[in-house]
Amino acid sequence: MTVIKRFVAGAVCPRCGEMDTIRIYRNEIREYRECVKCDYVNGQNIDGSPDEAELETRVNKKPDPAPTSKPLMFVPNPALKKKDSK
């Protein structure tokens, strides 16, 4: 099978910012775009399904369940209050 690569008129490369350097091609399951100036390549599935699971980061991580320990409650020492008021 011969791959046909077509240029996209007016497309700007997201990496180098050059116009009219992006070409697009596809195989049976994926569609690719690449820049002929800076060798930028990006692909996506034709059917729109995600490529793979997203990497876990601190931004998209699920919050921890309720904490198992209770917070400490500090109460003033009544003996110190009596000494300070004299």
CORLINSUL-V62518 format. One line per field, one symbol per residue. ss: DSSP state (h for helix, s for strand, l for the rest). phi: phi as a letter, one per 40 degrees, with the letter a starting at -180 (. if undefined). Layout:
BEGIN
ss: ???
phi: ???
END
This chain:
BEGIN
ss: lllllssllllsllllllsllssssslllsssssslllllsssssllllllllllllllllllllllllllllllllhhhhhhhhl
phi: .ccbbbcbcgcbccccgccgbcbbaabcbbbbbabccbgcbabacccgcccaccccbccbcccccdccccccbcbccccccccccc
END
